[in-house]
Amino acid sequence: MVWSRFVSQRLAVFISSEAAADREVLHRHLAAGRIVPAVSTTYALSEAGTALVDLAAGRITGKAVIAIAGSTS
């Protein structure tokens, strides 16, 4: 690869395949509440700057979500 001349790491291509059966199992777990995303805070788009400040300050313990449309919770 061309990048190999400029970086010491070896580069590789990773391709993932998705099976409908796997998505169905994931959907069932999500619907049953066995998988819960680690969202600690939701910010409106207008509060994106605040979200970045909170992230940098370590005030976010899970994931932060920036809501593009609709209401926040």
Predicted model as a PDB file, atoms N, CA, C, CB and O in Angstrom, pLDDT in the B-factor column:
MODEL        1                                                                  
ATOM      1  N   MET A   1       0.822  -1.175   0.000  1.00 51.00           N  
ATOM      2  CA  MET A   1       0.000   0.000   0.000  1.00 51.00           C  
ATOM      3  C   MET A   1       0.878   1.255   0.000  1.00 51.00           C  
ATOM      4  CB  MET A   1      -0.941  -0.011   1.202  1.00 51.00           C  
ATOM      5  O   MET A   1       2.017   1.226   0.465  1.00 51.00           O  
ATOM      6  N   VAL A   2       0.353   2.312  -0.507  1.00 58.00           N  
ATOM      7  CA  VAL A   2       1.099   3.564  -0.573  1.00 58.00           C  
ATOM      8  C   VAL A   2       1.406   4.105   0.819  1.00 58.00           C  
ATOM      9  CB  VAL A   2       0.320   4.601  -1.376  1.00 58.00           C  
ATOM     10  O   VAL A   2       2.494   4.629   1.057  1.00 58.00           O  
ATOM     11  N   TRP A   3       0.451   3.979   1.739  1.00 57.00           N  
ATOM     12  CA  TRP A   3       0.652   4.514   3.088  1.00 57.00           C  
ATOM     13  C   TRP A   3       1.814   3.839   3.800  1.00 57.00           C  
ATOM     14  CB  TRP A   3      -0.614   4.353   3.911  1.00 57.00           C  
ATOM     15  O   TRP A   3       2.424   4.448   4.679  1.00 57.00           O  
ATOM     16  N   SER A   4       2.138   2.595   3.448  1.00 58.00           N  
ATOM     17  CA  SER A   4       3.196   1.857   4.123  1.00 58.00           C  
ATOM     18  C   SER A   4       4.533   2.581   4.045  1.00 58.00           C  
ATOM     19  CB  SER A   4       3.324   0.471   3.528  1.00 58.00           C  
ATOM     20  O   SER A   4       5.391   2.372   4.903  1.00 58.00           O  
ATOM     21  N   ARG A   5       4.730   3.412   3.055  1.00 67.00           N  
ATOM     22  CA  ARG A   5       5.975   4.168   2.952  1.00 67.00           C  
ATOM     23  C   ARG A   5       6.037   5.298   3.975  1.00 67.00           C  
ATOM     24  CB  ARG A   5       6.130   4.733   1.547  1.00 67.00           C  
ATOM     25  O   ARG A   5       7.125   5.777   4.296  1.00 67.00           O  
ATOM     26  N   PHE A   6       4.890   5.730   4.490  1.00 70.00           N  
ATOM     27  CA  PHE A   6       4.841   6.893   5.367  1.00 70.00           C  
ATOM     28  C   PHE A   6       4.545   6.573   6.823  1.00 70.00           C  
ATOM     29  CB  PHE A   6       3.823   7.836   4.868  1.00 70.00           C  
ATOM     30  O   PHE A   6       4.835   7.389   7.699  1.00 70.00           O  
ATOM     31  N   VAL A   7       3.983   5.423   7.100  1.00 68.00           N  
ATOM     32  CA  VAL A   7       3.660   5.038   8.475  1.00 68.00           C  
ATOM     33  C   VAL A   7       4.261   3.679   8.773  1.00 68.00           C  
ATOM     34  CB  VAL A   7       2.128   5.017   8.704  1.00 68.00           C  
ATOM     35  O   VAL A   7       4.445   2.855   7.877  1.00 68.00           O  
ATOM     36  N   SER A   8       4.568   3.453  10.053  1.00 71.00           N  
ATOM     37  CA  SER A   8       5.206   2.189  10.416  1.00 71.00           C  
ATOM     38  C   SER A   8       4.205   1.045  10.596  1.00 71.00           C  
ATOM     39  CB  SER A   8       6.001   2.368  11.687  1.00 71.00           C  
ATOM     40  O   SER A   8       4.587  -0.124  10.554  1.00 71.00           O  
ATOM     41  N   GLN A   9       2.919   1.380  10.798  1.00 69.00           N  
ATOM     42  CA  GLN A   9       1.929   0.342  11.001  1.00 69.00           C  
ATOM     43  C   GLN A   9       1.536  -0.288   9.661  1.00 69.00           C  
ATOM     44  CB  GLN A   9       0.693   0.912  11.714  1.00 69.00           C  
ATOM     45  O   GLN A   9       1.573   0.358   8.614  1.00 69.00           O  
ATOM     46  N   ARG A  10       1.164  -1.553   9.728  1.00 71.00           N  
ATOM     47  CA  ARG A  10       0.647  -2.215   8.539  1.00 71.00           C  
ATOM     48  C   ARG A  10      -0.852  -1.944   8.462  1.00 71.00           C  
ATOM     49  CB  ARG A  10       0.946  -3.754   8.564  1.00 71.00           C  
ATOM     50  O   ARG A  10      -1.553  -2.030   9.471  1.00 71.00           O  
ATOM     51  N   LEU A  11      -1.331  -1.624   7.299  1.00 67.00           N  
ATOM     52  CA  LEU A  11      -2.740  -1.324   7.107  1.00 67.00           C  
ATOM     53  C   LEU A  11      -3.443  -2.545   6.528  1.00 67.00           C  
ATOM     54  CB  LEU A  11      -2.921  -0.096   6.185  1.00 67.00           C  
ATOM     55  O   LEU A  11      -2.888  -3.252   5.686  1.00 67.00           O  
ATOM     56  N   ALA A  12      -4.663  -2.785   6.985  1.00 74.00           N  
ATOM     57  CA  ALA A  12      -5.442  -3.916   6.503  1.00 74.00           C  
ATOM     58  C   ALA A  12      -6.872  -3.467   6.268  1.00 74.00           C  
ATOM     59  CB  ALA A  12      -5.393  -5.096   7.502  1.00 74.00           C  
ATOM     60  O   ALA A  12      -7.314  -2.452   6.806  1.00 74.00           O  
ATOM     61  N   VAL A  13      -7.578  -4.222   5.471  1.00 78.00           N  
ATOM     62  CA  VAL A  13      -8.980  -3.942   5.172  1.00 78.00           C  
ATOM     63  C   VAL A  13      -9.834  -4.905   5.986  1.00 78.00           C  
ATOM     64  CB  VAL A  13      -9.279  -4.074   3.638  1.00 78.00           C  
ATOM     65  O   VAL A  13      -9.560  -6.104   6.036  1.00 78.00           O  
ATOM     66  N   PHE A  14     -10.874  -4.366   6.623  1.00 76.00           N  
ATOM     67  CA  PHE A  14     -11.801  -5.184   7.397  1.00 76.00           C  
ATOM     68  C   PHE A  14     -13.185  -5.025   6.810  1.00 76.00           C  
ATOM     69  CB  PHE A  14     -11.787  -4.793   8.900  1.00 76.00           C  
ATOM     70  O   PHE A  14     -13.685  -3.907   6.681  1.00 76.00           O  
ATOM     71  N   ILE A  15     -13.807  -6.135   6.455  1.00 78.00           N  
ATOM     72  CA  ILE A  15     -15.154  -6.110   5.894  1.00 78.00           C  
ATOM     73  C   ILE A  15     -16.049  -6.945   6.803  1.00 78.00           C  
ATOM     74  CB  ILE A  15     -15.176  -6.651   4.416  1.00 78.00           C  
ATOM     75  O   ILE A  15     -15.738  -8.092   7.123  1.00 78.00           O  
ATOM     76  N   SER A  16     -17.148  -6.356   7.204  1.00 74.00           N  
ATOM     77  CA  SER A  16     -18.099  -7.017   8.082  1.00 74.00           C  
ATOM     78  C   SER A  16     -19.312  -7.457   7.275  1.00 74.00           C  
ATOM     79  CB  SER A  16     -18.520  -6.087   9.241  1.00 74.00           C  
ATOM     80  O   SER A  16     -19.771  -6.744   6.383  1.00 74.00           O  
ATOM     81  N   SER A  17     -19.818  -8.626   7.594  1.00 76.00           N  
ATOM     82  CA  SER A  17     -21.057  -9.057   6.955  1.00 76.00           C  
ATOM     83  C   SER A  17     -22.152  -9.097   8.021  1.00 76.00           C  
ATOM     84  CB  SER A  17     -20.887 -10.458   6.262  1.00 76.00           C  
ATOM     85  O   SER A  17     -21.899  -9.455   9.172  1.00 76.00           O  
ATOM     86  N   GLU A  18     -23.349  -8.730   7.630  1.00 79.00           N  
ATOM     87  CA  GLU A  18     -24.474  -8.720   8.556  1.00 79.00           C  
ATOM     88  C   GLU A  18     -25.506  -9.730   8.084  1.00 79.00           C  
ATOM     89  CB  GLU A  18     -25.096  -7.302   8.669  1.00 79.00           C  
ATOM     90  O   GLU A  18     -25.892  -9.753   6.915  1.00 79.00           O  
ATOM     91  N   ALA A  19     -25.937 -10.548   9.002  1.00 88.00           N  
ATOM     92  CA  ALA A  19     -26.947 -11.547   8.682  1.00 88.00           C  
ATOM     93  C   ALA A  19     -28.282 -11.094   9.255  1.00 88.00           C  
ATOM     94  CB  ALA A  19     -26.551 -12.945   9.234  1.00 88.00           C  
ATOM     95  O   ALA A  19     -28.338 -10.530  10.347  1.00 88.00           O  
ATOM     96  N   ALA A  20     -29.339 -11.339   8.524  1.00 90.00           N  
ATOM     97  CA  ALA A  20     -30.679 -10.961   8.979  1.00 90.00           C  
ATOM     98  C   ALA A  20     -31.013 -11.650  10.300  1.00 90.00           C  
ATOM     99  CB  ALA A  20     -31.731 -11.317   7.912  1.00 90.00           C  
ATOM    100  O   ALA A  20     -31.675 -11.057  11.152  1.00 90.00           O  
ATOM    101  N   ALA A  21     -30.573 -12.875  10.478  1.00 90.00           N  
ATOM    102  CA  ALA A  21     -30.853 -13.607  11.717  1.00 90.00           C  
ATOM    103  C   ALA A  21     -30.183 -12.928  12.905  1.00 90.00           C  
ATOM    104  CB  ALA A  21     -30.376 -15.068  11.603  1.00 90.00           C  
ATOM    105  O   ALA A  21     -30.760 -12.870  13.990  1.00 90.00           O  
ATOM    106  N   ASP A  22     -28.964 -12.411  12.707  1.00 90.00           N  
ATOM    107  CA  ASP A  22     -28.264 -11.707  13.790  1.00 90.00           C  
ATOM    108  C   ASP A  22     -28.989 -10.415  14.165  1.00 90.00           C  
ATOM    109  CB  ASP A  22     -26.813 -11.396  13.378  1.00 90.00           C  
ATOM    110  O   ASP A  22     -29.108 -10.083  15.344  1.00 90.00           O  
ATOM    111  N   ARG A  23     -29.470  -9.692  13.161  1.00 90.00           N  
ATOM    112  CA  ARG A  23     -30.212  -8.460  13.437  1.00 90.00           C  
ATOM    113  C   ARG A  23     -31.509  -8.756  14.180  1.00 90.00           C  
ATOM    114  CB  ARG A  23     -30.515  -7.713  12.131  1.00 90.00           C  
ATOM    115  O   ARG A  23     -31.913  -7.987  15.052  1.00 90.00           O  
ATOM    116  N   GLU A  24     -32.153  -9.847  13.849  1.00 92.00           N  
ATOM    117  CA  GLU A  24     -33.401 -10.231  14.518  1.00 92.00           C  
ATOM    118  C   GLU A  24     -33.141 -10.558  15.985  1.00 92.00           C  
ATOM    119  CB  GLU A  24     -34.050 -11.439  13.808  1.00 92.00           C  
ATOM    120  O   GLU A  24     -33.922 -10.160  16.849  1.00 92.00           O  
ATOM    121  N   VAL A  25     -32.065 -11.271  16.279  1.00 92.00           N  
ATOM    122  CA  VAL A  25     -31.713 -11.593  17.667  1.00 92.00           C  
ATOM    123  C   VAL A  25     -31.424 -10.304  18.436  1.00 92.00           C  
ATOM    124  CB  VAL A  25     -30.483 -12.548  17.721  1.00 92.00           C  
ATOM    125  O   VAL A  25     -31.882 -10.139  19.567  1.00 92.00           O  
ATOM    126  N   LEU A  26     -30.670  -9.397  17.831  1.00 90.00           N  
ATOM    127  CA  LEU A  26     -30.372  -8.115  18.466  1.00 90.00           C  
ATOM    128  C   LEU A  26     -31.657  -7.338  18.730  1.00 90.00           C  
ATOM    129  CB  LEU A  26     -29.418  -7.285  17.590  1.00 90.00           C  
ATOM    130  O   LEU A  26     -31.820  -6.752  19.800  1.00 90.00           O  
ATOM    131  N   HIS A  27     -32.565  -7.331  17.765  1.00 91.00           N  
ATOM    132  CA  HIS A  27     -33.837  -6.632  17.929  1.00 91.00           C  
ATOM    133  C   HIS A  27     -34.632  -7.208  19.096  1.00 91.00           C  
ATOM    134  CB  HIS A  27     -34.660  -6.711  16.641  1.00 91.00           C  
ATOM    135  O   HIS A  27     -35.196  -6.457  19.891  1.00 91.00           O  
ATOM    136  N   ARG A  28     -34.680  -8.520  19.203  1.00 94.00           N  
ATOM    137  CA  ARG A  28     -35.416  -9.155  20.312  1.00 94.00           C  
ATOM    138  C   ARG A  28     -34.819  -8.764  21.671  1.00 94.00           C  
ATOM    139  CB  ARG A  28     -35.402 -10.695  20.154  1.00 94.00           C  
ATOM    140  O   ARG A  28     -35.553  -8.485  22.618  1.00 94.00           O  
ATOM    141  N   HIS A  29     -33.486  -8.745  21.758  1.00 94.00           N  
ATOM    142  CA  HIS A  29     -32.838  -8.359  23.020  1.00 94.00           C  
ATOM    143  C   HIS A  29     -33.121  -6.901  23.363  1.00 94.00           C  
ATOM    144  CB  HIS A  29     -31.322  -8.591  22.937  1.00 94.00           C  
ATOM    145  O   HIS A  29     -33.379  -6.577  24.522  1.00 94.00           O  
ATOM    146  N   LEU A  30     -33.074  -6.026  22.375  1.00 90.00           N  
ATOM    147  CA  LEU A  30     -33.377  -4.615  22.610  1.00 90.00           C  
ATOM    148  C   LEU A  30     -34.823  -4.428  23.033  1.00 90.00           C  
ATOM    149  CB  LEU A  30     -33.089  -3.791  21.358  1.00 90.00           C  
ATOM    150  O   LEU A  30     -35.103  -3.685  23.974  1.00 90.00           O  
ATOM    151  N   ALA A  31     -35.752  -5.099  22.342  1.00 93.00           N  
ATOM    152  CA  ALA A  31     -37.175  -4.969  22.644  1.00 93.00           C  
ATOM    153  C   ALA A  31     -37.495  -5.500  24.041  1.00 93.00           C  
ATOM    154  CB  ALA A  31     -38.010  -5.712  21.597  1.00 93.00           C  
ATOM    155  O   ALA A  31     -38.382  -4.978  24.716  1.00 93.00           O  
ATOM    156  N   ALA A  32     -36.773  -6.536  24.475  1.00 96.00           N  
ATOM    157  CA  ALA A  32     -37.022  -7.122  25.794  1.00 96.00           C  
ATOM    158  C   ALA A  32     -36.318  -6.351  26.908  1.00 96.00           C  
ATOM    159  CB  ALA A  32     -36.571  -8.575  25.813  1.00 96.00           C  
ATOM    160  O   ALA A  32     -36.532  -6.643  28.084  1.00 96.00           O  
ATOM    161  N   GLY A  33     -35.490  -5.383  26.562  1.00 92.00           N  
ATOM    162  CA  GLY A  33     -34.795  -4.602  27.574  1.00 92.00           C  
ATOM    163  C   GLY A  33     -33.559  -5.265  28.137  1.00 92.00           C  
ATOM    164  O   GLY A  33     -33.035  -4.820  29.158  1.00 92.00           O  
ATOM    165  N   ARG A  34     -33.077  -6.324  27.493  1.00 94.00           N  
ATOM    166  CA  ARG A  34     -31.871  -7.006  27.970  1.00 94.00           C  
ATOM    167  C   ARG A  34     -30.604  -6.270  27.559  1.00 94.00           C  
ATOM    168  CB  ARG A  34     -31.831  -8.432  27.441  1.00 94.00           C  
ATOM    169  O   ARG A  34     -29.542  -6.494  28.139  1.00 94.00           O  
ATOM    170  N   ILE A  35     -30.707  -5.400  26.570  1.00 90.00           N  
ATOM    171  CA  ILE A  35     -29.596  -4.555  26.149  1.00 90.00           C  
ATOM    172  C   ILE A  35     -30.037  -3.113  26.356  1.00 90.00           C  
ATOM    173  CB  ILE A  35     -29.182  -4.829  24.647  1.00 90.00           C  
ATOM    174  O   ILE A  35     -31.047  -2.674  25.807  1.00 90.00           O  
ATOM    175  N   VAL A  36     -29.274  -2.391  27.146  1.00 84.00           N  
ATOM    176  CA  VAL A  36     -29.615  -1.001  27.442  1.00 84.00           C  
ATOM    177  C   VAL A  36     -28.418  -0.130  27.059  1.00 84.00           C  
ATOM    178  CB  VAL A  36     -29.993  -0.813  28.960  1.00 84.00           C  
ATOM    179  O   VAL A  36     -27.326  -0.320  27.594  1.00 84.00           O  
ATOM    180  N   PRO A  37     -28.604   0.814  26.147  1.00 81.00           N  
ATOM    181  CA  PRO A  37     -27.485   1.677  25.775  1.00 81.00           C  
ATOM    182  C   PRO A  37     -27.060   2.558  26.956  1.00 81.00           C  
ATOM    183  CB  PRO A  37     -27.864   2.554  24.564  1.00 81.00           C  
ATOM    184  O   PRO A  37     -27.890   2.971  27.767  1.00 81.00           O  
ATOM    185  N   ALA A  38     -25.779   2.832  27.037  1.00 84.00           N  
ATOM    186  CA  ALA A  38     -25.222   3.624  28.139  1.00 84.00           C  
ATOM    187  C   ALA A  38     -25.273   5.105  27.802  1.00 84.00           C  
ATOM    188  CB  ALA A  38     -23.773   3.197  28.443  1.00 84.00           C  
ATOM    189  O   ALA A  38     -24.233   5.754  27.691  1.00 84.00           O  
ATOM    190  N   VAL A  39     -26.486   5.647  27.639  1.00 89.00           N  
ATOM    191  CA  VAL A  39     -26.658   7.069  27.356  1.00 89.00           C  
ATOM    192  C   VAL A  39     -26.898   7.765  28.684  1.00 89.00           C  
ATOM    193  CB  VAL A  39     -27.842   7.327  26.347  1.00 89.00           C  
ATOM    194  O   VAL A  39     -27.899   7.524  29.358  1.00 89.00           O  
ATOM    195  N   SER A  40     -25.959   8.636  29.048  1.00 86.00           N  
ATOM    196  CA  SER A  40     -26.120   9.326  30.326  1.00 86.00           C  
ATOM    197  C   SER A  40     -26.805  10.673  30.157  1.00 86.00           C  
ATOM    198  CB  SER A  40     -24.770   9.515  30.994  1.00 86.00           C  
ATOM    199  O   SER A  40     -27.513  11.121  31.059  1.00 86.00           O  
ATOM    200  N   THR A  41     -26.607  11.323  29.021  1.00 90.00           N  
ATOM    201  CA  THR A  41     -27.144  12.666  28.825  1.00 90.00           C  
ATOM    202  C   THR A  41     -27.532  12.870  27.373  1.00 90.00           C  
ATOM    203  CB  THR A  41     -26.126  13.728  29.259  1.00 90.00           C  
ATOM    204  O   THR A  41     -26.851  12.396  26.464  1.00 90.00           O  
ATOM    205  N   THR A  42     -28.633  13.582  27.163  1.00 93.00           N  
ATOM    206  CA  THR A  42     -29.055  13.967  25.821  1.00 93.00           C  
ATOM    207  C   THR A  42     -29.063  15.488  25.745  1.00 93.00           C  
ATOM    208  CB  THR A  42     -30.462  13.376  25.473  1.00 93.00           C  
ATOM    209  O   THR A  42     -29.612  16.164  26.615  1.00 93.00           O  
ATOM    210  N   TYR A  43     -28.448  16.014  24.694  1.00 95.00           N  
ATOM    211  CA  TYR A  43     -28.368  17.458  24.492  1.00 95.00           C  
ATOM    212  C   TYR A  43     -29.106  17.829  23.208  1.00 95.00           C  
ATOM    213  CB  TYR A  43     -26.887  17.931  24.432  1.00 95.00           C  
ATOM    214  O   TYR A  43     -29.122  17.060  22.247  1.00 95.00           O  
ATOM    215  N   ALA A  44     -29.704  18.992  23.204  1.00 95.00           N  
ATOM    216  CA  ALA A  44     -30.270  19.532  21.966  1.00 95.00           C  
ATOM    217  C   ALA A  44     -29.105  19.972  21.082  1.00 95.00           C  
ATOM    218  CB  ALA A  44     -31.260  20.733  22.253  1.00 95.00           C  
ATOM    219  O   ALA A  44     -28.000  20.205  21.570  1.00 95.00           O  
ATOM    220  N   LEU A  45     -29.358  20.081  19.795  1.00 94.00           N  
ATOM    221  CA  LEU A  45     -28.308  20.503  18.872  1.00 94.00           C  
ATOM    222  C   LEU A  45     -27.736  21.862  19.270  1.00 94.00           C  
ATOM    223  CB  LEU A  45     -28.850  20.559  17.442  1.00 94.00           C  
ATOM    224  O   LEU A  45     -26.539  22.108  19.118  1.00 94.00           O  
ATOM    225  N   SER A  46     -28.585  22.730  19.772  1.00 94.00           N  
ATOM    226  CA  SER A  46     -28.125  24.063  20.195  1.00 94.00           C  
ATOM    227  C   SER A  46     -27.194  23.999  21.409  1.00 94.00           C  
ATOM    228  CB  SER A  46     -29.328  24.952  20.518  1.00 94.00           C  
ATOM    229  O   SER A  46     -26.504  24.974  21.705  1.00 94.00           O  
ATOM    230  N   GLU A  47     -27.165  22.863  22.116  1.00 95.00           N  
ATOM    231  CA  GLU A  47     -26.311  22.684  23.290  1.00 95.00           C  
ATOM    232  C   GLU A  47     -25.075  21.839  22.997  1.00 95.00           C  
ATOM    233  CB  GLU A  47     -27.103  22.048  24.406  1.00 95.00           C  
ATOM    234  O   GLU A  47     -24.443  21.334  23.925  1.00 95.00           O  
ATOM    235  N   ALA A  48     -24.723  21.679  21.727  1.00 94.00           N  
ATOM    236  CA  ALA A  48     -23.590  20.830  21.358  1.00 94.00           C  
ATOM    237  C   ALA A  48     -22.293  21.310  22.003  1.00 94.00           C  
ATOM    238  CB  ALA A  48     -23.432  20.793  19.842  1.00 94.00           C  
ATOM    239  O   ALA A  48     -21.464  20.496  22.409  1.00 94.00           O  
ATOM    240  N   GLY A  49     -22.116  22.614  22.098  1.00 95.00           N  
ATOM    241  CA  GLY A  49     -20.919  23.152  22.750  1.00 95.00           C  
ATOM    242  C   GLY A  49     -20.831  22.752  24.208  1.00 95.00           C  
ATOM    243  O   GLY A  49     -19.761  22.392  24.700  1.00 95.00           O  
ATOM    244  N   THR A  50     -21.951  22.815  24.891  1.00 95.00           N  
ATOM    245  CA  THR A  50     -22.012  22.392  26.295  1.00 95.00           C  
ATOM    246  C   THR A  50     -21.679  20.911  26.417  1.00 95.00           C  
ATOM    247  CB  THR A  50     -23.407  22.676  26.892  1.00 95.00           C  
ATOM    248  O   THR A  50     -20.988  20.500  27.349  1.00 95.00           O  
ATOM    249  N   ALA A  51     -22.168  20.117  25.483  1.00 94.00           N  
ATOM    250  CA  ALA A  51     -21.887  18.682  25.497  1.00 94.00           C  
ATOM    251  C   ALA A  51     -20.385  18.422  25.386  1.00 94.00           C  
ATOM    252  CB  ALA A  51     -22.634  17.975  24.352  1.00 94.00           C  
ATOM    253  O   ALA A  51     -19.848  17.565  26.087  1.00 94.00           O  
ATOM    254  N   LEU A  52     -19.715  19.154  24.515  1.00 93.00           N  
ATOM    255  CA  LEU A  52     -18.267  18.978  24.359  1.00 93.00           C  
ATOM    256  C   LEU A  52     -17.509  19.407  25.610  1.00 93.00           C  
ATOM    257  CB  LEU A  52     -17.765  19.769  23.155  1.00 93.00           C  
ATOM    258  O   LEU A  52     -16.536  18.764  26.003  1.00 93.00           O  
ATOM    259  N   VAL A  53     -17.957  20.495  26.234  1.00 94.00           N  
ATOM    260  CA  VAL A  53     -17.325  20.951  27.482  1.00 94.00           C  
ATOM    261  C   VAL A  53     -17.516  19.904  28.572  1.00 94.00           C  
ATOM    262  CB  VAL A  53     -17.913  22.317  27.936  1.00 94.00           C  
ATOM    263  O   VAL A  53     -16.569  19.577  29.288  1.00 94.00           O  
ATOM    264  N   ASP A  54     -18.735  19.374  28.707  1.00 94.00           N  
ATOM    265  CA  ASP A  54     -19.009  18.343  29.716  1.00 94.00           C  
ATOM    266  C   ASP A  54     -18.194  17.085  29.455  1.00 94.00           C  
ATOM    267  CB  ASP A  54     -20.501  18.000  29.740  1.00 94.00           C  
ATOM    268  O   ASP A  54     -17.707  16.461  30.397  1.00 94.00           O  
ATOM    269  N   LEU A  55     -18.039  16.705  28.199  1.00 91.00           N  
ATOM    270  CA  LEU A  55     -17.244  15.534  27.839  1.00 91.00           C  
ATOM    271  C   LEU A  55     -15.784  15.746  28.225  1.00 91.00           C  
ATOM    272  CB  LEU A  55     -17.364  15.239  26.331  1.00 91.00           C  
ATOM    273  O   LEU A  55     -15.168  14.871  28.833  1.00 91.00           O  
ATOM    274  N   ALA A  56     -15.233  16.893  27.877  1.00 92.00           N  
ATOM    275  CA  ALA A  56     -13.836  17.196  28.192  1.00 92.00           C  
ATOM    276  C   ALA A  56     -13.600  17.275  29.700  1.00 92.00           C  
ATOM    277  CB  ALA A  56     -13.421  18.511  27.533  1.00 92.00           C  
ATOM    278  O   ALA A  56     -12.523  16.922  30.181  1.00 92.00           O  
ATOM    279  N   ALA A  57     -14.603  17.735  30.441  1.00 94.00           N  
ATOM    280  CA  ALA A  57     -14.473  17.871  31.896  1.00 94.00           C  
ATOM    281  C   ALA A  57     -14.707  16.559  32.628  1.00 94.00           C  
ATOM    282  CB  ALA A  57     -15.444  18.911  32.406  1.00 94.00           C  
ATOM    283  O   ALA A  57     -14.504  16.486  33.839  1.00 94.00           O  
ATOM    284  N   GLY A  58     -15.131  15.522  31.913  1.00 91.00           N  
ATOM    285  CA  GLY A  58     -15.362  14.228  32.546  1.00 91.00           C  
ATOM    286  C   GLY A  58     -16.685  14.118  33.264  1.00 91.00           C  
ATOM    287  O   GLY A  58     -16.860  13.235  34.104  1.00 91.00           O  
ATOM    288  N   ARG A  59     -17.624  14.998  32.951  1.00 91.00           N  
ATOM    289  CA  ARG A  59     -18.936  14.965  33.616  1.00 91.00           C  
ATOM    290  C   ARG A  59     -19.904  13.970  32.972  1.00 91.00           C  
ATOM    291  CB  ARG A  59     -19.555  16.352  33.601  1.00 91.00           C  
ATOM    292  O   ARG A  59     -20.991  13.740  33.501  1.00 91.00           O  
ATOM    293  N   ILE A  60     -19.529  13.392  31.864  1.00 89.00           N  
ATOM    294  CA  ILE A  60     -20.394  12.425  31.178  1.00 89.00           C  
ATOM    295  C   ILE A  60     -19.872  11.032  31.486  1.00 89.00           C  
ATOM    296  CB  ILE A  60     -20.436  12.682  29.625  1.00 89.00           C  
ATOM    297  O   ILE A  60     -18.732  10.705  31.156  1.00 89.00           O  
ATOM    298  N   THR A  61     -20.712  10.201  32.125  1.00 86.00           N  
ATOM    299  CA  THR A  61     -20.280   8.867  32.536  1.00 86.00           C  
ATOM    300  C   THR A  61     -20.570   7.797  31.497  1.00 86.00           C  
ATOM    301  CB  THR A  61     -20.942   8.496  33.825  1.00 86.00           C  
ATOM    302  O   THR A  61     -19.881   6.777  31.452  1.00 86.00           O  
ATOM    303  N   GLY A  62     -21.576   8.014  30.665  1.00 84.00           N  
ATOM    304  CA  GLY A  62     -21.905   7.072  29.603  1.00 84.00           C  
ATOM    305  C   GLY A  62     -21.678   7.741  28.264  1.00 84.00           C  
ATOM    306  O   GLY A  62     -20.651   8.386  28.053  1.00 84.00           O  
ATOM    307  N   LYS A  63     -22.608   7.596  27.381  1.00 88.00           N  
ATOM    308  CA  LYS A  63     -22.547   8.257  26.083  1.00 88.00           C  
ATOM    309  C   LYS A  63     -23.410   9.509  26.111  1.00 88.00           C  
ATOM    310  CB  LYS A  63     -23.004   7.304  24.953  1.00 88.00           C  
ATOM    311  O   LYS A  63     -24.422   9.561  26.811  1.00 88.00           O  
ATOM    312  N   ALA A  64     -23.011  10.504  25.358  1.00 91.00           N  
ATOM    313  CA  ALA A  64     -23.800  11.718  25.215  1.00 91.00           C  
ATOM    314  C   ALA A  64     -24.425  11.711  23.834  1.00 91.00           C  
ATOM    315  CB  ALA A  64     -22.932  12.995  25.434  1.00 91.00           C  
ATOM    316  O   ALA A  64     -23.767  11.371  22.851  1.00 91.00           O  
ATOM    317  N   VAL A  65     -25.685  12.083  23.754  1.00 93.00           N  
ATOM    318  CA  VAL A  65     -26.411  12.098  22.492  1.00 93.00           C  
ATOM    319  C   VAL A  65     -26.749  13.533  22.143  1.00 93.00           C  
ATOM    320  CB  VAL A  65     -27.693  11.230  22.567  1.00 93.00           C  
ATOM    321  O   VAL A  65     -27.238  14.283  22.988  1.00 93.00           O  
ATOM    322  N   ILE A  66     -26.492  13.920  20.902  1.00 94.00           N  
ATOM    323  CA  ILE A  66     -26.888  15.229  20.386  1.00 94.00           C  
ATOM    324  C   ILE A  66     -28.142  14.991  19.557  1.00 94.00           C  
ATOM    325  CB  ILE A  66     -25.731  15.916  19.530  1.00 94.00           C  
ATOM    326  O   ILE A  66     -28.085  14.345  18.511  1.00 94.00           O  
ATOM    327  N   ALA A  67     -29.279  15.513  20.024  1.00 93.00           N  
ATOM    328  CA  ALA A  67     -30.555  15.323  19.327  1.00 93.00           C  
ATOM    329  C   ALA A  67     -30.633  16.339  18.195  1.00 93.00           C  
ATOM    330  CB  ALA A  67     -31.775  15.476  20.306  1.00 93.00           C  
ATOM    331  O   ALA A  67     -30.584  17.545  18.434  1.00 93.00           O  
ATOM    332  N   ILE A  68     -30.754  15.857  16.976  1.00 90.00           N  
ATOM    333  CA  ILE A  68     -30.817  16.722  15.809  1.00 90.00           C  
ATOM    334  C   ILE A  68     -32.218  17.301  15.649  1.00 90.00           C  
ATOM    335  CB  ILE A  68     -30.408  15.954  14.549  1.00 90.00           C  
ATOM    336  O   ILE A  68     -32.368  18.482  15.338  1.00 90.00           O  
ATOM    337  N   ALA A  69     -33.242  16.483  15.859  1.00 78.00           N  
ATOM    338  CA  ALA A  69     -34.629  16.929  15.716  1.00 78.00           C  
ATOM    339  C   ALA A  69     -35.463  16.343  16.841  1.00 78.00           C  
ATOM    340  CB  ALA A  69     -35.209  16.521  14.337  1.00 78.00           C  
ATOM    341  O   ALA A  69     -35.110  15.308  17.406  1.00 78.00           O  
ATOM    342  N   GLY A  70     -36.559  16.995  17.166  1.00 59.00           N  
ATOM    343  CA  GLY A  70     -37.442  16.471  18.216  1.00 59.00           C  
ATOM    344  C   GLY A  70     -37.040  16.973  19.575  1.00 59.00           C  
ATOM    345  O   GLY A  70     -36.225  17.886  19.698  1.00 59.00           O  
ATOM    346  N   SER A  71     -37.612  16.376  20.592  1.00 51.00           N  
ATOM    347  CA  SER A  71     -37.360  16.814  21.962  1.00 51.00           C  
ATOM    348  C   SER A  71     -36.235  16.026  22.583  1.00 51.00           C  
ATOM    349  CB  SER A  71     -38.611  16.682  22.807  1.00 51.00           C  
ATOM    350  O   SER A  71     -35.889  14.949  22.100  1.00 51.00           O  
ATOM    351  N   THR A  72     -35.656  16.550  23.653  1.00 49.00           N  
ATOM    352  CA  THR A  72     -34.625  15.856  24.411  1.00 49.00           C  
ATOM    353  C   THR A  72     -35.200  15.384  25.717  1.00 49.00           C  
ATOM    354  CB  THR A  72     -33.409  16.755  24.651  1.00 49.00           C  
ATOM    355  O   THR A  72     -36.214  15.896  26.191  1.00 49.00           O  
ATOM    356  N   SER A  73     -34.543  14.400  26.296  1.00 51.00           N  
ATOM    357  CA  SER A  73     -34.993  13.894  27.602  1.00 51.00           C  
ATOM    358  C   SER A  73     -33.879  13.887  28.600  1.00 51.00           C  
ATOM    359  CB  SER A  73     -35.562  12.500  27.474  1.00 51.00           C  
ATOM    360  O   SER A  73     -34.082  13.492  29.748  1.00 51.00           O  
TER     361      SER A  73                                                      
ENDMDL                                                                          
END                                                                             
